[in-house]
Amino acid sequence: MEIGRDWLKTIFTGGLAGKKPIIPIDFELLQLEAAKKLNKKAFNYILTGAGTNQGVLNNREAFKKYGIAPPMLQGCDKPKLEIQIFGNTFPLPFYFSPIGVLELAHPEADLELARAAINTGITMVYSNQASKSMEACSKLLVNSNHWFQLYFSKSRELVESFVSRAENSACSAIVLTLDTTTLGWRTLDLENAYLPFIYGKGIAQYTSDPVFTKLMNSGNYQDIPNSTQHKPGMFATIEILKSYPGSFINNIKTRNPAKAIRCFLDIYSNPHLNWNDIIWLRKITKLPLILKGILREDDARKALDHGIDGIVVSNHGGRQIDHVVSSLDALWQIKKTLPPEYPVFLDSGIRSGTDVFIALALGANAVGLGRPYVYALALKGHLGVETLVQNIATELMITMSLCGCKSIDDIKPDLICKNKFISQTHLE
Ligand SMILES: Cc1cc2nc3c(=O)[nH]c(=O)nc-3n(C[C@H](O)[C@H](O)[C@H](O)COP(=O)(O)O)c2cc1C
């Protein structure tokens, strides 16, 4: 994959031949183009934040607080972007965050993202709500690093099954997402009265699971939704019947799609999740365990004390709680309370190579890309995602070079200062 000067050369010489980059460079334009291409419900599902959207705005506002103060005359060409995590070398300090229901963006969904992961060497985190099973993705990612993101179901037997499948699918870490013990108040989805899971979308990890199949056939789950008020319309019924593996006719006969959706809605998440469940989960796998959704210093310390291998400082892209603190604001405080070598990742609000630089300077070991790659996937499939990675990596490289950073370890907090128009920051 071309990055740095080679990538710039390709872009500018392409211009000589009348070619433009295949996806917009600017995030706002990227989002705009994706909005034009995707149907409204699908696009809104990706876009929406919780409530008034203040959590999403906070994520971006946080980045504006920080300025970069580049030292001059440091003589730095071709900075190295590799990092080490859990004994593995990552070619770039970012990864693909777990994003559910990718079929809304691209028909090949997670498989198409896996192709981009192979071609860029970026770690893909399989979503618990994926549209393609982890086994199907792992068939493609034989030589590429990948992790599995878990939601803690009401059924521990199902959790065990997911974990053991992740181990068998050569996932090299488990990321347990803590912030979605119940679905957030997602305004645009509510306006559209649209939840993809009710159409059987984004439940491939479940419909491919033996424990789940047993549960859904236990006799408790016959019709959807769990109400007699609304029967699905004809188009919705067809979509539901097509969503389940196997033939359409068989799905009508067995009513498997309806059973699967009802069972999923009943057990997918456990609102009672607590630290005892974490202790149990820690015991059932030897894989590195990462907690995603940490925003407080006390929770970060508890994670460390519970033998957790790393944390993701994340507010789920502002989708769960309105007015939630931004991940970047939380990062600096959290990092200060942990041993310097403890792995701390960050997502929510990363839109460019410079954002990656700022997050790394404030203490993140690596960052997760989210919505930007979904839009790139929607526009140009795996080639779009690869281009996005090239753009972000190249901008990061240029910023590093201009700040005299020869490697990722050189990106230190003293390169960051508060912007003048902000009265207070964590750096004070
Ligand atoms: C459409 C969508 C689906 C998501 N699905 C999941 C998921 O299945 N599991 C999870 O842990 N996080 C999920 N997330 C959260 C992302 O992993 C990540 O935290 C978030 O996208 C970061 O915010 P950003 O996209 O604004 O940068 C999802 C986010 C979006 C936008």
The ligand as an ORCA input file, in Angstrom:
! r2SCAN-3c Opt
* xyz 0 1
  C     -23.351      2.444     12.640
  C     -22.546      2.117     13.858
  C     -22.595      0.838     14.382
  C     -21.803      0.514     15.487
  N     -21.803     -0.771     15.951
  C     -21.031     -1.101     17.005
  C     -20.961     -2.436     17.457
  O     -21.586     -3.334     16.892
  N     -20.187     -2.699     18.529
  C     -19.460     -1.727     19.184
  O     -18.774     -2.019     20.149
  N     -19.485     -0.463     18.735
  C     -20.228     -0.130     17.672
  N     -20.232      1.150     17.213
  C     -19.333      2.143     17.849
  C     -17.953      2.126     17.173
  O     -17.241      0.980     17.501
  C     -17.126      3.344     17.612
  O     -17.080      3.379     19.014
  C     -17.713      4.653     17.080
  O     -18.106      4.494     15.741
  C     -16.703      5.780     17.176
  O     -17.291      6.999     16.827
  P     -17.061      7.700     15.394
  O     -17.574      6.735     14.379
  O     -17.885      8.941     15.451
  O     -15.599      7.965     15.256
  C     -21.002      1.504     16.101
  C     -20.959      2.787     15.564
  C     -21.714      3.106     14.448
  C     -21.610      4.487     13.861
*
